[in-house]
Every structure is written in C-alpha cells, then in structure tokens.
Amino acid sequence: MQSQIWIKSVRAGVGGGLALLVAYFVILTLVSGWDFAREQFSTFWYFVVALAAGFGVQLGLFIYLRQITRHSDASGKVVAVSGATSTGAMIACCAHYLANVLPILATTGIVALVAQYQISLFWVGLAFNTAGIVYVGRKAVQASRHMTLMEARR
C-alpha cells in the first residue's frame, strides 16, 4: 500500500514538472517561434528546469499527502499558486516579445516591465516553489506521523 502511494506521488510529480516544461515551450513557440523558444531555454535552462522540478516536487508531495490522509487538504492552494507563479516566471523571460504580437500600448508597457525584471521574476518563482515545498512537505510529514500513530494504536 505504502509503495503504491509513493509510486503514484512520484508519477504525478514527474508528470507535473514535464507538463510545466511543455507549457513553457508551447507558449514561447506560439509567441515567437520554435527557434526562439530553444534559444531562451538554452539561456535560462537552469531557472526553467528548477521551476519545473520544484513544481513537480510540490505536486508529488501534495498527492502523497492526499493519499495518506484520504481527503483533500488546503495545501492544494499552495501548489496551485506556486505552479502559476512558476509558469509565469518561466514565461516572463520572453514576455517582452509579446509586443510583436499584441501592439497595444498598455500591453507594451507591462511587457517591457516584465522583461526588465525577468531574472527577478525567476527568483520570485523559485522562492514560491521553496515555500510551497516546505509547507506541503511539513504537512506530509505531520500527516505521515499521525497516520503511523493511528495504525500503531489499532
């Protein structure tokens, strides 16, 4: 039983991380083309991979937590917020190229602002990932200890 929970959690985490990478490439390819997406990935791969891996870890921990407690937990909100932040940070590295597609003055101003702070946005995404991993991880450890005690009392 316990090994099945781990396998399901790892699969979900790997799948979530890969899905985030796919979203990164799809969005950048739609905005600026495949060559540009590859170029940006080669420049910022360490941020992109770290953000995707962090999201995958959070998702795996959340699935583990949900499986051992057999009910939903509020920490799912942390996974959702962090996942959105990670995706946004990964896409921010190239958001200034949206100005080519959407020549609206307000959008251009926002895109220029995002482009100016793209590295900072990556770090914010990584900080959210770390906070999410710590939060969900602590909840998973607490729930695991509680479930072990409950089983020992039976």
C-alpha positions as CSV (number, residue, x, y, z in Angstrom):
1,M,0.0,0.0,0.0
2,Q,2.7,2.5,1.0
3,S,4.8,1.8,-2.1
4,Q,1.8,2.4,-4.3
5,I,1.3,5.8,-2.7
6,W,4.9,6.6,-3.3
7,I,4.8,5.4,-7.0
8,K,1.6,7.5,-7.6
9,S,3.2,10.5,-6.0
10,V,6.4,10.3,-8.0
11,R,4.5,9.8,-11.2
12,A,2.3,12.8,-10.5
13,G,5.4,14.9,-9.6
14,V,7.3,13.9,-12.8
15,G,4.2,14.5,-14.9
16,G,3.6,17.9,-13.4
17,G,7.1,19.0,-13.9
18,L,7.1,17.8,-17.5
19,A,3.7,19.5,-18.1
20,L,5.2,22.8,-16.9
21,L,8.1,22.4,-19.4
22,V,5.7,21.6,-22.2
23,A,3.6,24.7,-21.3
24,Y,6.8,26.8,-21.4
25,F,7.8,25.5,-24.9
26,V,4.2,25.7,-26.3
27,I,3.6,29.3,-25.1
28,L,7.0,30.6,-26.3
29,T,6.7,28.8,-29.6
30,L,3.3,30.3,-30.2
31,V,4.5,33.8,-29.2
32,S,7.9,33.8,-31.0
33,G,8.6,30.5,-32.8
34,W,10.4,27.3,-32.0
35,D,14.0,28.7,-32.6
36,F,13.4,31.5,-30.1
37,A,11.9,29.0,-27.5
38,R,15.0,26.8,-27.8
39,E,17.3,29.8,-27.6
40,Q,15.6,31.1,-24.5
41,F,15.7,27.7,-22.9
42,S,19.4,27.3,-23.6
43,T,20.0,30.7,-21.9
44,F,17.7,30.2,-18.9
45,W,17.6,26.4,-18.6
46,Y,18.7,26.4,-15.0
47,F,15.8,28.6,-13.9
48,V,13.3,26.8,-16.1
49,V,14.3,23.3,-15.0
50,A,14.5,24.4,-11.4
51,L,11.0,25.9,-11.5
52,A,9.5,22.8,-13.2
53,A,11.3,20.5,-10.8
54,G,10.1,22.5,-7.8
55,F,6.5,22.3,-9.0
56,G,6.8,18.6,-9.6
57,V,8.1,18.1,-6.1
58,Q,5.2,20.1,-4.7
59,L,2.7,18.2,-6.7
60,G,4.2,14.8,-5.7
61,L,4.1,15.8,-2.0
62,F,0.6,17.0,-2.3
63,I,-0.5,13.7,-4.0
64,Y,1.3,11.8,-1.2
65,L,-0.4,13.9,1.5
66,R,-3.8,13.5,-0.1
67,Q,-3.3,9.7,-0.4
68,I,-2.2,9.1,3.1
69,T,-4.9,11.2,4.6
70,R,-7.6,10.1,2.1
71,H,-9.1,13.6,1.9
72,S,-8.3,16.9,0.3
73,D,-6.1,19.4,2.1
74,A,-5.9,23.2,1.9
75,S,-2.2,22.9,0.8
76,G,-3.5,22.3,-2.7
77,K,-4.0,26.0,-2.9
78,V,-0.2,26.4,-2.3
79,V,0.5,24.0,-5.2
80,A,-1.8,25.9,-7.5
81,V,-0.4,29.3,-6.6
82,S,3.2,28.2,-6.8
83,G,2.6,26.4,-10.1
84,A,1.0,29.5,-11.6
85,T,3.9,31.6,-10.3
86,S,6.5,29.1,-11.7
87,T,4.8,29.1,-15.1
88,G,4.6,32.9,-15.1
89,A,8.3,33.3,-14.2
90,M,9.4,30.9,-16.9
91,I,7.3,32.7,-19.5
92,A,8.5,36.1,-18.2
93,C,11.9,35.6,-19.7
94,C,10.4,36.1,-23.1
95,A,7.2,38.1,-22.4
96,H,8.7,41.3,-23.9
97,Y,8.3,39.6,-27.4
98,L,4.5,39.7,-26.9
99,A,4.8,43.3,-28.0
100,N,5.3,42.0,-31.5
101,V,2.0,40.1,-31.4
102,L,-0.1,42.5,-29.3
103,P,0.8,46.1,-30.3
104,I,-1.4,47.7,-27.6
105,L,0.3,50.5,-25.7
106,A,-0.7,49.3,-22.3
107,T,0.4,45.7,-23.0
108,T,3.7,47.0,-24.4
109,G,4.3,48.9,-21.1
110,I,3.5,45.8,-19.0
111,V,5.6,43.5,-21.2
112,A,8.6,45.9,-21.0
113,L,8.3,46.0,-17.3
114,V,8.2,42.2,-17.1
115,A,11.2,41.9,-19.5
116,Q,13.2,44.3,-17.3
117,Y,12.7,42.2,-14.2
118,Q,12.7,38.7,-15.8
119,I,15.6,37.4,-13.6
120,S,14.0,38.8,-10.5
121,L,10.7,37.0,-11.5
122,F,12.6,33.8,-11.8
123,W,13.9,34.2,-8.3
124,V,10.4,35.0,-7.0
125,G,9.1,31.8,-8.7
126,L,11.9,29.8,-7.0
127,A,11.1,31.4,-3.7
128,F,7.4,30.4,-4.1
129,N,8.5,26.9,-5.1
130,T,10.7,26.6,-2.0
131,A,8.0,27.9,0.3
132,G,5.4,25.5,-1.2
133,I,7.8,22.5,-0.9
134,V,8.5,23.4,2.8
135,Y,4.8,23.9,3.5
136,V,3.4,20.9,1.8
137,G,6.4,18.8,2.9
138,R,5.8,19.7,6.6
139,K,2.1,18.8,6.2
140,A,3.0,15.5,4.6
141,V,5.5,14.6,7.4
142,Q,2.9,15.6,10.1
143,A,0.2,13.6,8.4
144,S,2.5,10.6,7.9
145,R,3.5,10.6,11.6
146,H,-0.2,10.9,12.6
147,M,-1.2,8.0,10.4
148,T,1.6,5.9,11.7
149,L,0.4,6.5,15.3
150,M,-3.1,5.8,14.3
151,E,-2.1,2.5,12.8
152,A,0.0,1.6,15.8
153,R,-3.0,2.1,18.1
154,R,-5.1,-0.4,16.1
